[in-house]
């Protein structure tokens, strides 16, 4: 198992054909380099299995860890577990060939035959951000009680996740129809 700590780059030149595993770490500083306003902190372990052949390189990227974001309801820190497994096929070729490949499959990437290494930083950032839920809130009852009380006072009632759901009013219509 190869250990690389400075960045998330996979060597292409000089890597013999076959399967190779690379391990990386991504923390809050990694996400800040992308200017992320969503991810405040993170502890992610990244494992990349590289299967190299003469014509292409197949990558299997596994990301596990915890990402700290801001709760949408109470604005306190919220830790979200992340587990992502994604594949990426890297083919050797020119930019003209890239137009043919990019027409349908987002998981195929073209690189020049002379490429020395492949930087996976942007892919890892994108994979983690896409793994986050749309609504990032604490489980019911675990939000900051002071903020929950303030929101309840300001809205004139109890604050719940239901108030953010666009079709919650339709449920009342169904209940009235059944009665």
C-alpha positions as CSV (number, residue, x, y, z in Angstrom):
1,X,0.0,0.0,0.0
2,X,1.5,3.4,-1.1
3,X,1.2,6.3,1.4
4,X,0.9,9.8,0.0
5,X,0.4,12.7,2.3
6,X,1.1,16.0,0.5
7,X,-2.0,16.1,-1.8
8,X,-4.5,13.9,-3.6
9,X,-2.5,13.1,-6.7
10,X,-2.2,9.7,-8.3
11,X,1.0,9.0,-10.3
12,X,0.5,7.8,-13.9
13,X,3.9,7.9,-15.4
14,X,6.1,5.0,-14.1
15,X,3.2,3.2,-12.4
16,X,3.4,-0.5,-13.6
17,X,0.3,-2.2,-15.0
18,X,-1.9,-3.8,-12.3
19,X,-3.7,-2.8,-9.1
20,X,-2.3,-0.2,-6.7
21,X,-3.8,1.4,-3.5
22,X,-3.2,4.9,-2.4
23,X,-4.3,6.4,1.0
24,X,-5.0,10.1,1.6
25,X,-6.5,12.3,4.3
26,X,-8.7,15.4,3.8
27,X,-9.5,17.8,6.6
28,X,-11.1,21.2,7.0
29,X,-8.1,22.9,5.5
30,X,-8.5,20.8,2.3
31,X,-12.1,22.1,1.9
32,X,-11.1,25.7,2.7
33,X,-8.7,25.7,-0.3
34,X,-11.8,25.3,-2.5
35,X,-13.5,28.3,-0.7
36,X,-16.1,26.0,0.7
37,X,-18.7,27.8,2.8
38,X,-20.7,24.7,3.5
39,X,-18.0,22.4,4.9
40,X,-16.5,24.0,8.1
41,X,-14.4,21.0,9.1
42,X,-13.8,17.4,8.1
43,X,-11.9,14.3,8.9
44,X,-12.1,12.1,5.8
45,X,-10.0,9.0,4.9
46,X,-9.7,8.5,1.1
47,X,-8.7,5.2,-0.5
48,X,-8.0,5.1,-4.2
49,X,-7.6,1.7,-5.9
50,X,-5.8,2.3,-9.2
51,X,-6.0,-0.4,-11.8
52,X,-3.7,0.5,-14.7
53,X,-3.6,-1.0,-18.1
54,X,-2.0,0.0,-21.3
55,X,-4.9,2.0,-22.7
56,X,-6.7,3.3,-19.6
57,X,-6.6,3.7,-15.8
58,X,-9.6,2.7,-13.7
59,X,-10.0,4.4,-10.3
60,X,-12.2,3.3,-7.5
61,X,-12.4,6.1,-4.9
62,X,-13.7,5.4,-1.4
63,X,-14.2,8.3,1.0
64,X,-15.3,7.7,4.6
65,X,-15.4,10.1,7.5
66,X,-17.2,13.0,9.1
67,X,-18.0,16.4,7.8
68,X,-18.9,19.4,10.0
69,X,-21.5,21.7,8.6
70,X,-23.9,24.4,10.0
71,X,-27.3,23.1,11.0
72,X,-30.0,24.7,8.8
73,X,-32.3,25.1,11.8
74,X,-30.3,26.2,14.8
75,X,-26.9,27.2,13.1
76,X,-24.9,25.0,15.5
77,X,-22.2,22.7,14.2
78,X,-23.6,19.4,12.8
79,X,-21.5,16.4,12.1
80,X,-22.6,14.3,9.1
81,X,-21.1,10.9,8.4
82,X,-19.9,10.5,4.9
83,X,-19.4,7.3,2.9
84,X,-18.9,7.6,-0.8
85,X,-17.7,5.0,-3.4
86,X,-17.2,6.3,-6.9
87,X,-15.5,5.1,-10.0
88,X,-13.6,7.1,-12.6
89,X,-12.2,5.8,-15.9
90,X,-9.2,7.7,-17.2
91,X,-8.4,7.2,-20.9
92,X,-5.3,8.4,-22.7
93,X,-5.8,10.5,-25.8
94,X,-6.1,14.0,-27.3
95,X,-8.6,16.8,-26.8
96,X,-10.3,15.9,-30.1
97,X,-11.2,12.5,-28.7
98,X,-12.4,14.1,-25.4
99,X,-15.5,15.5,-27.2
100,X,-16.6,12.0,-28.2
101,X,-16.2,10.7,-24.6
102,X,-17.7,13.6,-22.8
103,X,-21.0,13.5,-24.7
104,X,-22.6,10.9,-22.4
105,X,-20.6,9.7,-19.4
106,X,-19.4,12.0,-16.6
107,X,-17.2,9.2,-15.1
108,X,-14.8,9.2,-18.0
109,X,-11.9,11.5,-18.2
110,X,-9.3,12.0,-21.0
111,X,-5.7,12.8,-20.3
112,X,-2.7,13.3,-22.6
113,X,-0.4,10.4,-23.1
114,X,2.4,12.5,-21.5
115,X,0.5,13.0,-18.2
116,X,2.7,12.4,-15.2
117,X,0.1,12.4,-12.5
118,X,-3.6,12.9,-12.0
119,X,-4.9,15.4,-9.4
120,X,-8.0,14.0,-7.8
121,X,-8.6,16.9,-5.4
122,X,-11.5,18.4,-7.3
123,X,-13.2,15.0,-7.7
124,X,-12.9,14.3,-3.9
125,X,-14.3,17.8,-3.1
126,X,-17.2,17.2,-5.5
127,X,-17.9,13.7,-4.3
128,X,-18.1,14.8,-0.6
129,X,-20.3,17.8,-1.4
130,X,-22.7,15.7,-3.4
131,X,-22.9,13.2,-0.6
132,X,-24.3,15.9,1.8
133,X,-28.1,15.9,2.3
134,X,-30.1,18.7,0.9
135,X,-31.5,19.6,4.4
136,X,-28.8,19.5,7.0
137,X,-30.5,19.5,10.4
138,X,-30.0,17.9,13.8
139,X,-32.3,15.0,14.6
140,X,-35.6,16.2,16.3
141,X,-34.9,17.5,19.8
142,X,-31.1,17.8,19.4
143,X,-31.0,21.4,18.1
144,X,-29.8,24.3,20.3
145,X,-32.7,24.8,22.7
146,X,-32.2,28.6,22.9
147,X,-32.4,28.9,19.1
148,X,-35.4,26.6,19.0
149,X,-37.2,28.7,21.6
150,X,-36.4,31.9,19.8
151,X,-37.6,30.5,16.5
152,X,-40.8,29.2,18.1
153,X,-41.4,32.7,19.6
154,X,-40.8,34.5,16.3
155,X,-42.9,32.2,14.2
156,X,-45.7,32.0,16.8
157,X,-45.6,28.3,17.2
158,X,-43.5,25.2,17.4
159,X,-40.6,24.9,15.0
160,X,-40.3,21.7,13.1
161,X,-38.8,20.2,10.0
162,X,-42.4,20.0,8.5
163,X,-42.6,23.8,8.1
164,X,-39.8,23.6,5.5
165,X,-41.5,20.9,3.4
166,X,-43.4,22.5,0.5
167,X,-46.2,19.9,0.4
168,X,-46.9,19.7,4.1
169,X,-50.2,21.6,3.6
170,X,-51.4,18.9,1.3
171,X,-51.3,16.4,4.2
172,X,-53.9,18.5,6.1
173,X,-56.2,18.4,3.0
174,X,-56.0,14.6,3.0
175,X,-56.7,14.4,6.7
176,X,-59.8,16.7,6.3
177,X,-61.1,14.7,3.3
178,X,-60.8,11.4,5.3
179,X,-62.8,12.9,8.2
